[in-house]
């Protein structure tokens, strides 16, 4: 039982006006299942943004689970998006690999609105392999933020979801093997190693990352799925891999997906950065993924945004729900009118071919103006199916 959840239940239960003819949950599920919706769902990855929107600073909520949960629910209650993203920062992903006395040197707190920065925890491939072979995540896990902050926050939001009779789904994010393999050492190092290191050694590292991630899914099955979680975002890595690298090393993520989709009904893939068309095509072949949150085309592609939206929608037709618009850069630095225009472009280019969810390719920056976030929500609500 959570005090912060009970307080919000008292304010919201039975007092919310419907948004459209479907509930938020029904709207998201229908889009994922490629079925008609009353309006285009809108579920931006608010993450850090919802913390400052609720009046907190990032350092303030860093060690306060109740304030973190309060910020997520408060933001949803005001804006009524079609899903609530749980808050995640980089310490939730890698702190369990680091002994307590060394953690301060790896995580950097800056200003009240700034993301938590981090320093990689391995400099060489041998060091990265040792982290897994020595099972440091098991040794340091119990006192780390995944256990002390991430999990309680997740459970509080899932408690809210269930007590609200599943009006709105909670989105739980889970890092994939490639995401962890890259994060621990830095993306650019890992990509370099795919060329300079022996393939067998690199695959051994990926196999170790896969093993830990498959074990993590057992945790999510016990603590997330059994507490009502159905919507899961798989945070993909491989955002700068070329076609040959995808072919050689994509097997680890595929094995991870195969297990995840057996646990959760609604799974989608997050791929941000300079993703190649080959990566998008691979995601249409991986059974069970219902939707893809994708970002910008590769720089070498001479495509306008409408052309990119349509090409992805055609690729996903009959296979996947497309999730995009506006760009995170436009949401932060553009005008409300520009945000509305890009959301309309995405809807117009996507709906003739597949279902759509308004969801920028990555998390909304903390410095993004409120009017821009409202613009993307309002534009989605204007489009009736």
C-alpha positions as CSV (number, residue, x, y, z in Angstrom):
1,X,0.0,0.0,0.0
2,X,1.4,3.4,-1.0
3,X,0.5,6.6,0.7
4,X,1.1,8.7,-2.4
5,X,-1.1,6.4,-4.6
6,X,-3.9,6.5,-2.0
7,X,-3.8,10.3,-2.0
8,X,-4.1,10.4,-5.7
9,X,-6.9,7.8,-5.7
10,X,-8.8,10.1,-3.4
11,X,-8.5,13.0,-5.8
12,X,-9.1,11.1,-9.1
13,X,-11.1,7.9,-8.6
14,X,-14.6,8.4,-10.1
15,X,-13.9,12.1,-10.8
16,X,-12.2,12.1,-14.2
17,X,-14.1,12.9,-17.4
18,X,-13.6,10.5,-20.3
19,X,-11.3,11.5,-23.1
20,X,-13.0,10.3,-26.2
21,X,-15.1,7.2,-26.6
22,X,-12.4,4.7,-25.5
23,X,-10.4,4.6,-22.3
24,X,-6.7,5.4,-22.6
25,X,-5.9,1.7,-22.1
26,X,-8.3,0.7,-24.8
27,X,-7.0,3.2,-27.3
28,X,-3.4,2.2,-26.8
29,X,-4.2,-1.5,-27.0
30,X,-6.2,-1.1,-30.2
31,X,-3.4,0.8,-31.9
32,X,-0.9,-1.9,-30.9
33,X,-3.2,-4.5,-32.3
34,X,-3.6,-2.6,-35.5
35,X,-7.3,-2.0,-34.8
36,X,-9.4,1.2,-35.3
37,X,-9.2,3.8,-32.5
38,X,-11.6,6.7,-31.7
39,X,-8.6,9.1,-32.0
40,X,-4.9,8.8,-32.5
41,X,-3.3,7.8,-29.1
42,X,-0.7,10.2,-27.7
43,X,1.9,8.8,-25.2
44,X,5.1,10.9,-25.3
45,X,8.1,9.6,-23.3
46,X,7.9,12.4,-20.7
47,X,10.5,10.8,-18.3
48,X,12.5,13.7,-16.8
49,X,10.1,16.4,-18.1
50,X,7.3,15.2,-15.8
51,X,9.6,15.8,-12.8
52,X,10.1,19.4,-13.4
53,X,6.5,19.9,-14.7
54,X,5.3,18.7,-11.2
55,X,7.5,21.3,-9.5
56,X,10.4,19.2,-8.5
57,X,14.1,19.2,-9.5
58,X,16.0,16.1,-10.6
59,X,18.4,16.1,-7.6
60,X,15.3,16.5,-5.3
61,X,13.6,13.3,-6.6
62,X,16.8,11.3,-7.0
63,X,16.4,9.7,-3.6
64,X,12.7,10.2,-3.0
65,X,10.5,7.5,-4.6
66,X,7.2,9.1,-3.4
67,X,8.0,12.4,-5.1
68,X,9.0,10.6,-8.3
69,X,5.7,8.7,-8.4
70,X,3.8,11.9,-7.4
71,X,5.3,13.7,-10.4
72,X,4.3,11.0,-12.9
73,X,0.7,10.8,-11.7
74,X,0.3,14.6,-11.3
75,X,1.5,15.1,-14.9
76,X,-0.9,12.5,-16.2
77,X,-3.8,13.9,-14.2
78,X,-3.3,17.4,-15.8
79,X,-2.5,16.4,-19.4
80,X,-4.4,13.1,-19.7
81,X,-2.0,11.4,-22.1
82,X,-2.8,7.8,-23.1
83,X,-0.1,6.2,-21.0
84,X,2.2,7.0,-18.0
85,X,5.9,6.4,-18.5
86,X,7.6,5.5,-15.3
87,X,10.7,7.7,-14.6
88,X,14.0,6.1,-15.4
89,X,17.6,7.5,-15.2
90,X,20.9,6.0,-16.1
91,X,21.7,4.9,-12.5
92,X,18.7,2.5,-12.6
93,X,20.5,0.8,-15.5
94,X,24.1,0.4,-14.4
95,X,24.4,1.1,-10.6
96,X,24.1,-2.5,-9.7
97,X,27.4,-3.2,-11.6
98,X,29.3,-0.7,-9.3
99,X,30.4,-1.0,-5.7
100,X,28.8,1.6,-3.4
101,X,32.0,3.5,-2.7
102,X,32.6,4.1,-6.5
103,X,29.2,5.2,-7.5
104,X,29.6,8.9,-6.8
105,X,32.4,9.1,-9.4
106,X,30.2,7.6,-12.1
107,X,27.1,9.8,-11.8
108,X,27.1,13.5,-12.3
109,X,24.3,15.8,-11.0
110,X,24.2,19.1,-12.7
111,X,21.3,21.7,-12.7
112,X,17.8,21.2,-11.5
113,X,16.5,20.4,-15.0
114,X,19.5,18.5,-16.4
115,X,19.8,14.8,-17.0
116,X,21.9,12.7,-14.8
117,X,25.2,12.2,-16.6
118,X,27.4,9.1,-16.2
119,X,30.9,7.8,-16.8
120,X,31.2,4.3,-18.4
121,X,32.2,1.6,-16.0
122,X,34.5,-0.4,-18.3
123,X,37.3,0.9,-20.6
124,X,38.3,-2.3,-22.3
125,X,36.4,-5.3,-23.7
126,X,38.2,-7.5,-21.1
127,X,37.0,-5.3,-18.3
128,X,33.4,-5.4,-19.7
129,X,33.5,-9.2,-19.9
130,X,34.8,-9.4,-16.4
131,X,31.9,-7.4,-15.0
132,X,29.6,-10.1,-16.3
133,X,31.7,-13.2,-15.7
134,X,32.2,-12.1,-12.1
135,X,28.5,-11.3,-11.8
136,X,29.1,-7.9,-10.2
137,X,25.4,-7.1,-10.8
138,X,24.5,-9.9,-8.4
139,X,27.1,-8.9,-5.8
140,X,26.2,-5.2,-5.8
141,X,22.5,-5.4,-6.8
142,X,20.7,-5.5,-3.4
143,X,21.8,-2.0,-2.3
144,X,21.7,-0.3,-5.7
145,X,19.1,2.0,-7.2
146,X,17.4,-0.6,-9.3
147,X,16.4,-2.3,-6.0
148,X,16.0,0.7,-3.8
149,X,14.4,3.2,-6.2
150,X,13.4,1.9,-9.6
151,X,11.5,-1.1,-8.3
152,X,9.4,0.7,-5.6
153,X,8.6,3.4,-8.1
154,X,7.4,0.9,-10.7
155,X,5.3,-1.0,-8.1
156,X,3.7,2.3,-7.0
157,X,2.7,3.2,-10.5
158,X,1.4,-0.3,-11.2
159,X,-0.6,-0.1,-8.0
160,X,-2.1,3.2,-9.3
161,X,-2.9,1.5,-12.6
162,X,-4.8,-1.3,-11.0
163,X,-6.7,0.8,-8.4
164,X,-7.8,3.1,-11.3
165,X,-9.3,0.0,-12.9
166,X,-6.8,0.1,-15.8
167,X,-8.1,3.4,-17.2
168,X,-4.5,4.2,-18.2
169,X,-1.6,1.9,-18.7
170,X,1.9,2.2,-17.1
171,X,4.7,1.9,-19.6
172,X,7.7,0.0,-18.1
173,X,11.0,0.3,-19.9
174,X,13.5,-2.5,-20.0
175,X,17.0,-2.3,-21.5
176,X,18.0,-4.9,-24.1
177,X,21.3,-6.8,-24.4
178,X,22.7,-4.4,-27.0
179,X,21.6,-1.4,-24.9
180,X,23.4,-2.7,-21.9
181,X,26.5,-3.8,-23.9
182,X,26.9,-0.3,-25.3
183,X,26.0,1.7,-22.2
184,X,28.6,0.0,-20.0
185,X,31.4,0.9,-22.3
186,X,30.1,3.8,-24.4
187,X,28.4,3.4,-27.8
188,X,31.4,4.5,-29.9
189,X,33.8,2.0,-28.2
190,X,31.4,-0.9,-28.7
191,X,30.9,0.0,-32.4
192,X,34.7,0.3,-32.8
193,X,35.1,-3.1,-31.2
194,X,32.7,-4.7,-33.7
195,X,35.4,-4.0,-36.3
196,X,38.7,-4.2,-34.3
197,X,38.1,-7.1,-31.8
198,X,37.8,-10.8,-32.6
199,X,34.2,-11.7,-33.5
200,X,34.2,-14.6,-31.1
201,X,35.3,-12.4,-28.2
202,X,32.7,-9.8,-28.9
203,X,30.0,-12.4,-29.2
204,X,31.0,-13.8,-25.9
205,X,30.5,-10.4,-24.4
206,X,27.1,-10.1,-26.0
207,X,26.2,-13.6,-24.8
208,X,27.0,-12.6,-21.3
209,X,24.9,-9.4,-21.6
210,X,22.1,-11.6,-23.0
211,X,22.3,-14.0,-20.1
212,X,22.0,-11.2,-17.6
213,X,19.1,-9.6,-19.5
214,X,17.2,-12.9,-19.7
215,X,17.6,-13.3,-15.9
216,X,16.3,-9.7,-15.6
217,X,13.1,-10.7,-17.5
218,X,12.4,-13.3,-14.8
219,X,12.4,-10.4,-12.3
220,X,10.0,-8.4,-14.5
221,X,7.8,-11.4,-14.9
222,X,7.5,-11.7,-11.1
223,X,7.4,-8.0,-10.1
224,X,5.9,-6.2,-13.1
225,X,3.7,-8.7,-15.0
226,X,2.2,-10.2,-11.9
227,X,1.3,-6.7,-10.7
228,X,-0.6,-5.8,-13.9
229,X,2.1,-4.6,-16.3
230,X,1.1,-5.2,-19.9
231,X,2.8,-2.4,-21.9
232,X,6.6,-2.7,-22.1
233,X,9.1,-0.6,-24.0
234,X,12.3,-2.5,-24.9
235,X,15.1,0.1,-25.0
236,X,17.1,-1.0,-28.0
237,X,20.8,-0.3,-28.6
238,X,22.5,-0.8,-31.9
239,X,21.5,2.7,-32.9
240,X,24.6,3.2,-35.0
241,X,25.2,-0.3,-36.2
242,X,25.6,-0.9,-39.9
243,X,23.8,-3.7,-41.9
244,X,26.7,-6.1,-41.4
245,X,26.8,-5.5,-37.7
246,X,23.1,-6.0,-37.4
247,X,23.4,-9.3,-39.2
248,X,26.3,-10.5,-37.1
249,X,25.3,-9.3,-33.6
250,X,21.5,-8.8,-33.7
251,X,20.9,-12.3,-32.5
252,X,21.2,-11.3,-28.8
253,X,18.4,-8.8,-29.0
254,X,16.2,-11.2,-31.0
255,X,16.6,-13.9,-28.3
256,X,15.7,-11.3,-25.7
257,X,12.6,-10.3,-27.6
258,X,11.5,-13.9,-28.0
259,X,11.3,-14.2,-24.2
260,X,9.9,-10.7,-23.5
261,X,6.9,-11.2,-25.8
262,X,6.0,-14.5,-24.0
263,X,5.7,-12.5,-20.7
264,X,4.0,-9.2,-21.8
265,X,1.0,-8.7,-24.1
266,X,2.0,-5.3,-25.5
267,X,5.7,-5.0,-26.3
268,X,7.2,-2.2,-28.4
269,X,10.8,-1.4,-29.4
270,X,12.5,1.9,-28.9
271,X,15.2,2.8,-31.4
272,X,16.7,6.3,-31.3
273,X,19.6,7.8,-33.1
274,X,20.8,7.3,-36.6
275,X,19.0,4.0,-37.2
276,X,19.3,2.4,-40.7
277,X,16.4,1.1,-42.8
278,X,17.8,-2.4,-42.3
279,X,17.2,-2.0,-38.5
280,X,13.6,-1.1,-39.1
281,X,13.2,-4.0,-41.5
282,X,14.6,-6.4,-38.9
283,X,12.1,-5.3,-36.4
284,X,9.2,-6.3,-38.7
285,X,10.6,-9.9,-38.7
286,X,10.9,-10.2,-35.0
287,X,7.6,-11.9,-33.9
288,X,5.7,-10.4,-31.0
289,X,6.8,-6.7,-31.3
290,X,3.6,-4.8,-31.8
291,X,4.9,-1.3,-32.3
292,X,8.2,0.7,-32.9
293,X,9.1,4.0,-31.4
294,X,11.6,5.3,-34.0
295,X,13.6,8.4,-34.5
296,X,15.4,10.1,-37.4
297,X,16.6,8.6,-40.6
298,X,20.3,8.0,-41.2
299,X,22.1,11.1,-42.3
300,X,23.0,9.6,-45.6
301,X,19.3,9.3,-46.5
302,X,18.1,12.3,-48.4
303,X,14.5,12.1,-47.1
304,X,12.2,14.8,-45.8
305,X,10.3,14.0,-42.6
306,X,7.1,13.2,-44.4
307,X,8.9,10.9,-46.8
308,X,10.5,9.1,-43.9
309,X,7.2,8.8,-42.0
310,X,5.5,7.3,-45.1
311,X,8.4,4.9,-45.9
312,X,8.2,3.5,-42.3
313,X,4.4,3.3,-42.4
314,X,4.5,1.3,-45.7
315,X,7.2,-1.0,-44.2
316,X,5.0,-1.5,-41.1
317,X,1.7,-2.0,-42.9
318,X,-0.2,-5.0,-41.5
319,X,2.8,-5.7,-39.1
320,X,3.5,-2.9,-36.7
321,X,2.1,0.3,-35.2
322,X,4.3,3.3,-35.9
323,X,5.2,5.7,-33.1
324,X,6.8,9.1,-33.8
325,X,6.4,12.9,-33.9
326,X,7.4,15.5,-33.1
327,X,11.2,15.2,-32.9
328,X,12.6,15.8,-29.4
329,X,14.6,18.7,-30.8
330,X,11.5,20.4,-32.2
331,X,9.6,19.7,-29.0
332,X,12.3,21.6,-27.1
333,X,13.4,24.3,-29.4
334,X,10.5,24.8,-31.9
335,X,7.2,26.6,-31.6
336,X,3.8,25.1,-30.8
337,X,2.7,25.7,-34.4
338,X,5.7,23.8,-35.7
339,X,5.0,20.9,-33.3
340,X,1.4,20.8,-34.5
341,X,2.4,20.8,-38.1
342,X,4.8,17.9,-37.6
343,X,2.3,15.8,-35.7
344,X,-0.2,16.3,-38.5
345,X,2.4,15.3,-41.1
346,X,3.1,12.1,-39.2
347,X,-0.6,11.2,-38.8
348,X,-1.4,12.0,-42.5
349,X,1.6,10.0,-43.8
350,X,1.1,7.0,-41.4
351,X,-2.6,6.3,-41.1
352,X,-3.2,5.3,-44.7
353,X,-0.9,2.4,-44.1
354,X,-0.9,1.4,-40.4
355,X,-1.9,2.6,-36.9
356,X,-0.1,5.5,-35.2
357,X,0.8,6.7,-31.7
358,X,2.1,10.2,-31.2
359,X,5.4,9.5,-29.4
360,X,8.6,11.3,-30.2
361,X,11.5,9.0,-30.9
362,X,13.1,9.6,-27.5
363,X,12.3,11.3,-24.2
364,X,11.1,14.8,-24.1
365,X,13.8,17.2,-22.8
366,X,13.2,18.8,-19.4
367,X,13.6,22.2,-21.0
368,X,10.7,21.7,-23.5
369,X,8.0,24.3,-23.1
370,X,4.7,23.2,-21.7
371,X,2.9,24.7,-24.7
372,X,4.8,22.4,-27.0
373,X,3.9,19.3,-25.1
374,X,0.2,20.4,-25.0
375,X,0.4,21.1,-28.7
376,X,1.3,17.5,-29.5
377,X,-1.5,16.2,-27.2
378,X,-4.1,18.6,-28.6
379,X,-3.2,17.8,-32.2
380,X,-3.6,14.1,-31.6
381,X,-7.0,14.7,-29.9
382,X,-8.2,16.7,-33.0
383,X,-7.8,13.8,-35.3
384,X,-10.8,11.5,-35.1
385,X,-10.8,8.1,-36.8
